[in-house]
Amino acid sequence: MQDVSQLLSPHETGRRWVHAALEMLAQEAARSADTHLLKLDFPGFPGIDFYFKDESAHPSGSLKHRLARSLYLYALCNGRLREGQAVVDASSGSTAISEAWFARLLGLPFTAVMPACTAPRKIRDVQALGGRCDLVDDPAQVHARAAEHATRGACHLDQFGLAVQATDWRGNNNIAESIIQQMAREPRPVPAWIVCGAGTGGTSATIGRYLRYRRLDTRLCVAEPTGSGYVEGWRGRDRDAVARQPTLIEGIGRPRVEPGFLFDVVDEVIEVPDTTSIAAAWLLEELLGRRYGGSSGTNLVACLQLAAGMRDRGERGSIVSLLCDPGERYAETLFDPAWLAARGIDIGPAREALRHCLANGPHG
Ligand SMILES: *Cc1c(COP(=O)(O)O)cnc(C)c1O
């Protein structure tokens, strides 16, 4: 029998590879289960149900698995990604790990452009997945360096530029649709609040849009490190705002307002000091028996602040938030007492205050 591929033009064989790549992504999605929605009850908050969606359960370990899948789908469907083409993105964290994971799945060479100061653990994680790390000394130069790779022919996935376009906010089991479906049989199925942090802004944009699309009364709270770009920008709707101070919490707390952050779908922004976020990350291990990263701690603190307000007003309801990535990624940083001590961070008092709040309520 004749091999029809010999009759195809290079353009058509290219199209075949795109179809095969899209099929590989569909198969990967079919093999993956949804992430768990874990329920927690705190004695200090009767009548308020807390839920945490464990996004560390994705095969590449964080909520960036969803973003990476969307960015590859978007590049493929836009005709920007071809067989054998190099792929690049600027990321120092969980996005690089998830993008490297999908590059390996699709058989593509991947490069993460990272600041040289990136945690060794993350560099090792990208390399273990077959990715390359291009380290630049000046963190402000990562975007320019990624663009350079693109001029030499690489496909730039561009997480910060494309997160919001690439994500299917109406459905396709995006994070918001998954949460609302998983809540369906709960006593208070429509959450009073959903709480998330903002890095690219993609997660908050997807949740905020989906809540309106489904005509739900749920409000969206963005939990951020004190003085981050989004904190400064949100109140005055100022897209040029910059952070008042840096943060130790990875994945959130951007120095500036990224293009994917949609001010108008966010109902509340809560600022959390780094020490409190880290204390809350340690507390999550006590509550759940597993470690999660700093941004999960930030989320927990914001949940408790919202719950305190509900309690004061005599409201009942559910609050849903996210566990964004696993604590193992921070074994040499946030979970290393010597690392904390070297930075003058004592999480003891905040941890005790949080424990007390869970047991006795905000004013107990
Ligand atoms: C990216 C990230 C976030 C924020 O999600 P976005 O959708 O990019 O706004 C929160 N926590 C961690 C650990 C992340 O990597």
The ligand as a Gaussian input file, in Angstrom:
#p B3LYP/6-31G(d) Opt

LIG

0 1
 C        1.294000      31.009000      39.285000
 C        1.072000      30.741000      40.706000
 C        0.030000      31.380000      41.395000
 C       -0.877000      32.404000      40.740000
 O       -1.611000      31.936000      39.615000
 P       -1.861000      32.812000      38.312000
 O       -2.900000      32.087000      37.576000
 O       -0.560000      32.864000      37.539000
 O       -2.276000      34.188000      38.709000
 C       -0.110000      31.070000      42.740000
 N        0.707000      30.196000      43.370000
 C        1.703000      29.567000      42.720000
 C        2.600000      28.610000      43.469000
 C        1.924000      29.812000      41.375000
 O        2.918000      29.188000      40.740000

